[in-house]
Amino acid sequence: MKIGMVGLGRMGMNMAKRLLQGGHQVVAYNRSAAKTEALAKDGAEASFSLAELVGKLDGRKVVWLMLPAGQTVEEHIDQLIELLAPGDIIIEGGNSYFKDDIRRAEKVAAHDLHYVDAGVSGGIWGLKVGYCTMVGGRREDFDYLEPIFKTLAPAEGYMYCGPTGAGHFVKMVHNGIEYGMMQAYGEGFALIEASEYKQVDFGDLSRLWNQGSVIRSWLLELLERAFDDDPKLAELQGYVDDSGEGRWTVLQAVESGVSAPVITSALFRRFESRQSDAFENRVLAALRQQFGGHAVQKKNK
């Protein structure tokens, strides 16, 4: 299948590479031309404007957006409305708010365009292991696009979640759960760090807990890597950012009347981390860097 990929950041670049490796044709566009040119060396067809990208697609055109959530996505969709033809598909694959998806789908439908929301998880490791993909929109559009999702995902790693917004809604909840899991790991290692048993090697402990323990996980594998590189995370500031999904999950809990104290507390602890340098927050910062390549703040030496 031929697809236009807009946005070649940490996720978009590797997703495009995985599609190329899977035999798809990729027409690429990024605001900075250097990334587009770099991907062209891997077999993508370079374009240097949205108009050029659309012009290089044929048949029923498919454009996948991997851009920062918010106004940037809005502006690109507005441009694509003017460039695409009836029946063409826009896939929003960033971390957009599901209510924005519903509004945008209505907007593009007025121009006979189709809109699909795809929540994508996999971070900087997705090129190798695949991207878990949660899809919302029209079922017939999902069926048409399934070869793309199948290539991007590991085995059994993609799912049609329901109508417009469902993909990003499920991904939002996924990230809320992630907040809670990371907070629990952070607090657990902080308890050990504050005890008389602080001599325990945290890298070895992370590795141990992944050998049949009920708390084993990929996050613990990443913690093992982080602790092997910096045994006490001494180089990191315990500053933990948040990128929106945690806040939206808590707002949805309030709106739905669902008790979500773990996720809510984990979000508020991230806010608190910006005024403190607790060990548990250094664990969270290290995890975000390991799975998503997110920026961290280093201590001044």
N, C-alpha and C positions, 0 to 999 in steps of 0.2 A: 504494500500500500504506500502511496505517496502522501506525505504529511508536511505541513509547515510548522516549524518549531520557533516560537518567538520567546526570547529570553534564555540566555546561555550562562546562567549563574551556577551555583554549586549543584543544584538539582538538574536544571535544564540541559546543561552541557552533557552530563553523563547519561541522561535519559536519551538524548539524541544519539549518542554513541551506541547505546544498547539497541536502539531501533536500527541503526545502520548495521550493526553486527548481526541482527536478526533478519536482514535481507530487505528491509524497507528503504524507500527513498526519502531523504530528508532535505527539505529546503529550509535553510536557517537564516535567522535575522536576530541580531543583537545590537543594542544601542552603540556599544563600542565595537568598531569593526574588527579589532584584533582577535576577539573571540570567534567571530564568524569565520575569519580567515583560518584560524587554527582548526576549527571543525571541518572546514573544507578539505584540509589535508587528510582527514579520516574518511572522506568520501561524500560529505554533504555538498549540496549545491548552495553556494553563497548568495545572499541577497543583502542589500544595504538600505532597504526601506520596506515598509509594509506593502506598498504598492508593487514593488519588484517581487517580493515574496509571493503575493497572490497571483501575479502574472506568470510565475513559473510553475504554479500548480495547475492540474488539469482535471477534467471530469468533475465529479462532485468533490469540491475542495474542503479539506480539513485543516484547520489551524489550531494548534495547541499553544496556549499561553502559559508560560512559567515565569510570572512576574511578581513583584511585591504586591501584596494585597492592598486594595484601596484605589486611590485615584489613578494610579498608573494603569491598572487593569481597565478601569472605566474609560480612560482616554483611548486605549488601544481598541477596545470593543467599538467605540464610536467611530473610529477610523475604519475598522473592518466592515461595519455596516454599509459604508459607502463603497467598499471595494468588492465584496462578495456577492454572489448571485443566489436567487431562491433555491433552497434545499441544501446549501452549503452548511458546514458545521463548525462552530466555535467550541473548543474544549477549554475550560478554565481549570488548570491543574495546580494553581497556587493555593495558598491557605486562606481562601476567601470565606467571609461570613455567609452562611447558608441563606440568610434572608436577602443578601445582595444577589445571590444566584437567582432567586425567584423573581426579583425585580428585573434583572438583566434578561432573563429568558423571555419575559413578556415584551421587553423592549425590542429584542432581536426578532421575535416572532412577528412583530408588526411589519417586518421587512421580509417575511417568509424565510428567515434563517433559523437554524436549530442551535440549541445551547445545551452543552453537557458539562456537568461539574464532576471533577475527578479529584478526590482526596488522595494524596500520594504520600506514603511513608517509606523511608528507606535511607534517607540522608545521603551522606557521602559514600556509603557502602553499596548503594543500589546498582551501580554499574556491574559489580561482580555478582551480587547475590539476588538482585531483582528488587522491584518496587511493589510493595503491597498497595493495591489500588482499589479505592472505593468509589463507585460510579453512580451518579444520579442523572436523571433526564428521561427522555422517551425510550422505552424498551427497544423499539426498532432502531434507534440510533446506536444504542449499546451493542446490539447484534451486528450492525454494520461495522462498528469500530473494534469489535472483539479481537481481530488479529493484532491490533496495536497493543491492547491491554495484555494479551497473552504473551507477547514478546517482552513487554516491560516487566511483567511480574514473574516471581518464582512459581513453581508448580502450585496450583490451587491458591494463588496469591492475588486474585482479583475477583470482584463481586459486583453484581448489579444490586444496588441498595434500594432503588425506588425512584419516584418522580423527582423533578427538579429540586435541588437542595439536599437530597438524601445523602449524596456522596460526601459533601462537605460537612453535613451535620454529623454523620458517623465519624468522620475524621476529627472533627472538633471534640467529640466525646473521647475518642482514642487519645488525643493529646491531653485531655483532662486527666485520664487514667495515668498517663505517662508522668504527669506532674506528681500525682500521689505516690507512685512507685519510686520515683527518684527521691522524693522527700523522705520516704521510709528508709531507703538505703543510706541517705545522708545522715539521718538521725542515728541509725544503728552504728555506723562507723564513728560518729562523734562520741557516742557512749563509750566505745572502746578506747578512743583517743584520750578521753578524760579519766580513764580508770588506771589502776595499778598494773593492768595488763597491756598497756599501750605499746609494749615491745613487739607485739604480734605483727608479723609482716602482712600488710593489708593486701598486697598483690597475691601472696600465697593464700590468704584467707578467701579472697574473691574466687580464686581458682578452686579451692576446696569446696566452697558453697555451691559451685556449679557441677559437682560430682554427685548427682543423685539427690541433692537437697531440695526441699519443697520451695525454696526461694531462688532456685537457679533461674537464670535469664540471660538474654543477650546483653542487657544493661550491665550485669555483673561481669560479663566477658570484657566489656568496654572499660569497666572500672579496673579490672586486672591490668589492662594495657596502660591506663592512666597512672596507676600506682607503680607499675614497673618503671615507667619513665620518671616519676617524681614520687617517691615512697610516702611522703607526708603532704603532697600537693603544696609544698612550701612556696613554689614560684607563683601560685595563683592567688588572686584576690577573690574573696568569697562574695563576689558580685554576680547575681543571677538575674539575667534579663528574662522577659517574657514576650512572646510574639503575637498575642491576641487570643489564641484558641482557649487558653485557660480561663481568661476573663469571660469569653463568650459561653463557655461551659457553665460557669457559675451563674451568669445571667439567666441561662436557660433553666438551671435548677430552680432559681427563684420564680421564673415565669411558670414552670410546670408544677411547682409545689413539691419538688422532690428533694429530700434531704441528701446533701452531698458534702458532709463536713470535712472529709479527708481532702478532696480536691480543693475545696474553698480554703482550708488551712494552708495547703501547699502553695496556692497562689499568693496568699497574704504573707507567707514566709519569704517568698521571692521579693515582695515589696520591701520587707524588713531587711533583706540581705544587702540592700543598697546603703544601709547605714551601719552594717556590722561586717566582721570578717570571721564569722564562726566557721569551724572546720566542716560542719555539715554542708554549708553553702559552697565551700571549695569543692566538695564532692559533686554537688549539682553542676557547678561551673565546668568541672572536668568532664562530666557526662555529656553536657550539651556540646562541648568541643569535640568529643570523641564520635558521637553519632551524627551530628549535623554540621560539623565544621564551624560552629558559631564562634564569634569572637569572644575572647576572654580578656580580663584585665590582669596584667602581670604586676607583681610587686616590684617596687624600685629597689635596686640593689645598692 
